[in-house]
Amino acid sequence: MTVTGIIAEYNPLHKGHEYQLKEARRLTGADYIIVVMSGCFTQRGTPAVLDKYDRAHMALSCGADLVLELPTRFACASAEYFASGAVSVLNRLGCVDYLCFGSECGDTQALRSAAALLSRAEKSPEYQHSLREAQKGGLSFPAARSRALESSRGTFSESFSEADASLFSLPNNILGIEYCRALDVLKSPIRPITIRRRGNYHDTELKEAHGGATSIKASSTPDAPFSSASAIRTALKNTGSSDTDAPGPEESLFSSLPDTSRRLLFERSDGRGIVTEEDFSSLLRYRLLQLMEEGTPAENGIRTASSAALTAFADVTPSLADKIVRHLYSFT
């Protein structure tokens, strides 16, 4: 019996995900596929467009045999902790043979080598110093890490190349590297295998249909891109706008979604509605104002939110906390 694991958000599940499920089964000869999926909140800290039950239903309808929830503390964490939490769930099951995931490079060995290289780099004081300086300069963590690896490469690897550095700049490569690292740390017998991603993670435009709307075969020709989850979420947000020329959901999304995903999304859109981060804006603003009221009186008598209070929240650095405080009254 062969069991393959997949780690996912399915926000929402689209034809690219359906393709991955089919390819994972084909490449590994899996008898069963187990998906570890985030719950009602995603890695970006935003709510999923549909609840975990609807998204699990989508996964089961597209070939998954079991869907397990990734606890929120890992589901909303950075790539390192997201990966370690999800891999730990699969590893603790004691029955998983493969971990299959998408990546921009599509090269499992390259990602495993990058994982080993990163583990060596993190033991280097020069790398840690370069990383801190790059972050102080305002770079995002992935960009800062890539720069730190390049600038300090002589201290941990003489063979580190531009191609190696490029692996650390793309989101699915980064997750793949962290999956491999987590497997190494756990000394897990699970074998990683990657599928090259078709289409960019952050694309906001829907891809044209390739053949019949309900057929994945037509859209699975080599290198034919799938619409990204980001593009689908953008289209869902734009549905029902005042622009009468904007296409309805049936036109703009039909070819991007498997049958069950399409049905559930449209049913929820007509019923209680899908969920977006804007639905929580008022609550977030209220909480920030509460923190301001609990803050320290300024010289003009107006209380200001304490940066220290904000840094108590996960992944909020002092510089980010200061920025939130400065822009508190322009929050919308």
N, C-alpha and C positions, 0 to 999 in steps of 0.2 A: 504493500500500500504506500502510495506517495502522496504527501500533503504539502501544498505550497501556500505560503503566507503572502498577503498583500497588505500594505499600510496605506490608508487613504482618508480623504475627507468627503469626497463625493458631494461637492457643494456647487451645483448638483452633479449627479452621475450623468455623463454624456457619452457620445459614441467613442471618444478616445479611451475612456475607462472601459467600455464594453470590449473594445479591441484588446486592451491590456489583459483583461480577464481571460479572453479566448487564447491569446498568445501565451500567457502564463501556463495555462493548462497544456497547450501544445508543446511548448519548449521543455517543460519539466515532466511531462507525462503524468500530470497530477490526477489522482483519483478524487481528491477533495481540495477545495480552495477555502482558506480561512482568511477573512478580512478583519483587520483591526482598524476601526473607524472612529474618528473624533465624534463627540456627542453633539450637543446643541450649539457649541461654540467652537470656532476654528482656530488655527495657529495664529492668525492675525489678531485674535482677540475679539473678532466680530461674530455675530450670530450667523449660523447657517441659514440658508434661504428656506429650508424645510427642516422639520425636527428629525431626530435620529431614527425614529421609527419609519418614517417615509423613506429616508435615505437607505436604511437597511433593506426595506422592501425593494427599492430600486436595485440594490446589489444582488439580492437573492434572485431577482427576475432575470439578471444578466449573467448568471453562472456561478455566483458565490454559493458555497454550501453552509457557511456559518459566518455570522458577523458579530464581533465582540467590540464593546465600547472601550476606547482609550480614555482613561480618567482625565478630567478637565485640567488638572495641574500639569499634565504632559501635553494635552491637546493644544493648549494655549501658550506653550513654551517655545523657546528658540529651537532652531534645528537640532542642536545637540541633545537637548532634553526631550524634545518630541521624539526623536529617533530612539534614544535610549529607553524611554518608557514603552514605546510600541514594540521594539525588538525584545524587550524583557517579557512582555506579555506572550509573544510567540514562543520565546525560548522556554518559558515556564510550562507551556503546554506539554512539552516533552514528546511531541509527535510530528513536528514540522520539519520537513527536509529542505525546503528552498524558501528564500525570500525573493520575490520578484518585484521589481520597481522600475519606473521610467526614469530616463535621464537624457540630457541633451546630447551627450557623447555616445551613448550606447555601447560603451566598452567597460565590461565588468572588471577586467584586470587593471585598467587604468585607474578606476575608482578605488580599488583595493590598495593599489600602490600609493595613491594620493592620501588615503586614510592612514597608512603607515607613516608616510612622510609628515603629515600634520601632527601625529602623535609625537614624533621626534622633535618637531619644531617647537611644540609647546613646552618642552623641557629646556629650551634655549632662552637665556636671559635677554639676548639681543633681539630675538623675535618678540618677546613680551614687551620690551621697551618700544620697539618699532610699532607694535600694535597699539599701545597706549597713545603714542604720539599721533598716529594716523587718525585715531578716534577723536582726539582733542582737536584735530584739524577739521572736524566736521564730517568725515567720511562715514558712511554706513558700515556696520560691522563686516559684511562680506567684502566690501571694497577695501576696508582697512586691513583685513586679514590678508587679502591678496597682495596688497602693497607690502605688508610686513614680511610675508613669505619671500617676496622678490628681493627686498632690501637686505634681509638677513640670511639668505639662502646658504652662504658660505659656511655658516656655523652649524648647519645640520645636514646639508646635502650639496655636494659639488655638482650633481647632475640635474638640479632643479632648472626647468626650462620655461619659456614663455607658454608652451603648450600645457605644462603642468599648472602654471598660474591661471590659465584660462578655465581650468576645471573648477576653480573656486569662485568663479564670477557668475555662474548660472544656477538658478534656484534648485532645479531638480538634480543637477550634479552635486550640489552642496548636500542635499538630503541623502543622496546615494552614498556619498563619502561618510556621512554620519551614521548611516545604517551599517556600513562596513566596519566603522570604528566600534560601534556598539557590539557587533558580533565578536570582534576581536577582544574587547574588554571582558565580555561574558564567557570567552572561550567556547562559544556556541558551535555546535556541529551543523547549524543551519548554513546552507550554501547560498551566497547571493548570486543573483542573475539579473541583468538589466536589459530593458527594451528601450531602443532609441525613441525618444519623444518626437512626435510629428506635430509641429506648430509650437509657437512660443507661449510660455506660461502666462505672460502679462498681456497677450494680444487682447484688444478690446473690440475687434471687428470679427463678426461671424464669418466663417469660411463658406464658400459656395458649396452647394450640394454636389456630391459626386455620384450621379446615378440616382436610383430610387430613394425616396426619403426614408423608407424603413429598412433598407438593406445596408448592412455594414460592409458587405463584400465590395460594393461599388466604391465606397469611400476608403477602402483599405488597400488600394493600389500603392506600390512603393512610393514613399515620400509624399503622398497626398496628405496635407495637414488636416487635423481636426480642429473644430472650434474649441477654444479654451473655456474653462469654467468662468474665467474673468469676463470673457466676451459674452457668455450666456447670461451671467448676472447683470452685466451692463444692459443687455437687451431687455431683460425682465424689468429692470428699473425704468427703462424708457417706455415700456408698454403702458398705454393709457395716458400718455402725455397729451398736451393740448395741440400738438402738431398733427393735423388731420392727415398729412401725407405720410406719416410714419407707419411702417408696416405693423400689422397686428402680430401677436405671438405665433399664430399658426403659420404665418408667412416667414418670419425671421428666425424662428427656432425649430420649426418642424424637422428639418433635415439634420439638426445637430444632436437630437436626443433619441435614445431608444424609446420604444413604445410606452413602457411603464413610467419612465421619467417624464415623458411628455404629458401623459395623462394626469399624473399626480401634480405636476407643476400647474397645469391649466385648471385642474379642479381646485387647488388651493388658491390660485389667483382669483378665481370667481367666488370663492368662499371666504375663509378667514384672512386670505392674503398671504403672500410670502413675507419673510422677515428681512429687514435690512438694518445696517448700523444706525441709520437715521431714526429708527424706531426707539432707540435708546438715548438719543441726544439730550432730551429734556431731563432724563434721570441722571445722566452724566453731568450735565450743567448744574443740576441741583446739588449733587454730591460735591462738586468742586466749590460751589458757593458755601456749602457747609464747612468744608475745610478752611475756607477763608475766614469764616466767622470764628472758627476755633484757633485762628492764627494769632500772630503777635501784633499789637497796636503799633501803627507807624506814627511818625512825628505829627502828621496831619490828623491823627485820630482815626484814620481808616485802617481797619484790620487787613492784613495781607496773609494769604495762604502760606504756610510754612513749607519750604522746599523739602525739609526733612520728613514732613508728613507724607509727601508724595513719593519720596524714595522708598517708602515702606511697601509700595506696590511693585510687583514683579517687573523687572526689566526697565524700571524708571531710574535713569542715572541722574546725578545732581544737575548736569547741564540740561537735560530734558525737563526736569522738574522746574528749573529756573525759567525755561522758555514757556512752560504751561502757565506759571504764575504771571509772567509779563503779559501774556495774551489772554488772561482769564476773562476780561470784560468784552473781548471781541469774539468769544466763543459763540457759535451759532448751531 
